Every structure is written in structure tokens, then in C-alpha cells.
Amino acid sequence: MRPSISKGATALALTATIVTGCSASPGHRAATSSGARSASSTTAPSTTAPASITTTTVPPTTTTTYPYLEEGSSGAAVLALQQRLTSLGYWLGTPNGVFADSTQQAVYAYQKAAGIPRDGIVGPVTEAALAKGIVPQPRSTAGYVIDVDLQDDLLMFVTNGKVDYVLNTSTGGGYTYTDGGVTAVAYTPQGQFQIYRQVDGMVVDSLGELWRPKFFSGGFAIHGDSYVPPYPASHGCVRVSNEAIDWIWADNLAPVGTAVWVY
């Protein structure tokens, strides 16, 4: 059973003495060549996922034909799309027939898992992939774990090896940047961690804003952001949409102590 933790009891006040979010503290950000993505990995965004992704498939119970759908579309076809994605675990909130940001994020995540171009648009290629019912395979096999797959930039909530939910994420972009006189490489640390601190609000540092962050290693956190592209672009944190982090808080999906595997 997931730990039940009161949000009010765990929300911590931001203090100037704590390294925040995606800050450029030398102890957290000065990457070695073995720990960083290459800068070329961020050149915008070749949006094709690696062919090596491991998945399972869940065929639909009925056949649905989707017209060309994108952000701003609405109607019965969008509702059918949302219901299909939701049934496979790609979180987008409550299906409502409106193709807004959360639906686009779910389409990004599905396209990543399917190894097809990540454009957030449902056309013939994505429609064919949806018919296959593709679900990514996590690395964790026991317990409740948040898996962060850096190769495909997917975040998964996993219980005993079964994927409960999948989110699009944007992790360390591999580029070089300078902050406070320190030059570092934007990378996301790999390993097995735990959520050790969370802030129920906005954290602002020299590198930007982190909405409702869940810190898992030093200044690195899973946090909400208004910009979560389908490719690595952060300074090292694990970005999800603001809507997704609000849902994570509301459903207590990542309390302090939750295991986080980054690989």
C-alpha cells in the first residue's frame, strides 16, 4: 500500500540555505563526460524514439478510426482517443472530448512508447500505433516505484512491475550552461533514489521555476512546468506538466519516501 502522507504536514517552506530545484550548485551539476548526455542529443528535437524500447501491447476491444486530431480539436473522436489512452495508463485527466495540453502530453508519451515521431498529433501513423495498445515496460519489478526512463523520456508509476500510469517528461538536455560563474552540463543523475523532500508551491532559483517539486537527489526534482516538450530540455530535473504534478499531489502518488529509479 502506498504511504498516506498529509500534504500539509509534508510541505516545507523554502529557505535560502537549501539548494533548490535545478540550481547550478557545483556539487550537483558539474557533470563528467560519463554522467552527462551529449549536447547533440538535444538538437531539436529529432522526435523519433529509439527503436530499442521494450513494450507490451493491449489490443482495443473495438476498432476506432480517429480523424486528424491535434491540440484545439474537440468532439466525439477526441473523447474516443482520450478513453483509449486512459485505458492504457497514459494520464490526461478526465476524458472530456477537448484536445488540450494534457491530451497532447499523453499523445507525446504514447508516441515515445511506440517509437514513432513525437509531434503530439494523431494522424494515420499514430492511429495505427494506437490500435496496437503499446505500454512501456519498466525496469522495476517489485514494490511501488516511480520509473524514469531517460532513453525514451517517460515517467511511469509502477506497482510490482505493472505500469499504473505513464507521463511524458523532459529531462536533462545534455547542453552546457553557466550559472553563477559555474559551467556545467545539463544531465539527470541515474540511480535508485527516494523522494526526500517536497514543496507544495513554487520554487524559484537562478535557473527558473519549479512548480510543486518532489526532490529525489540533491537539487534534482520531479516538478511541474508550463513547457514539457517531447525531448530532453531541462537543466537536469524531471519535468512533467503543471496539470500532472497537481494530480500527483492530489492523489498522493509521490509522498516522501517513494522510490525513484532513474535509468
Sequence and secondary structure as in RCSB ss.txt:
>XXXX:A:sequence
MRPSISKGATALALTATIVTGCSASPGHRAATSSGARSASSTTAPSTTAPASITTTTVPPTTTTTYPYLEEGSSG
AAVLALQQRLTSLGYWLGTPNGVFADSTQQAVYAYQKAAGIPRDGIVGPVTEAALAKGIVPQPRSTAGYVIDVDL
QDDLLMFVTNGKVDYVLNTSTGGGYTYTDGGVTAVAYTPQGQFQIYRQVDGMVVDSLGELWRPKFFSGGFAIHGD
SYVPPYPASHGCVRVSNEAIDWIWADNLAPVGTAVWVY
>XXXX:A:secstr
      HHHH     TTS  TT   HHHH   TTTS  GGGGSTT  B  TT  EEE   SS     SB TT BS
HHHHHHHHHHHHTTB  SS  SB  HHHHHHHHHHHHHHTSB  S BSHHHHHHHHH EEE  S  SSEEEEEET
TTTEEEEEETTEEEEEEE B B   EEEETTEEEE     EEEE  EE SSEEEETTEEEEEEEEEETTEEEEEE
S   SS  BSSSEEEEHHHHHHHHHTT S TT EEEE 
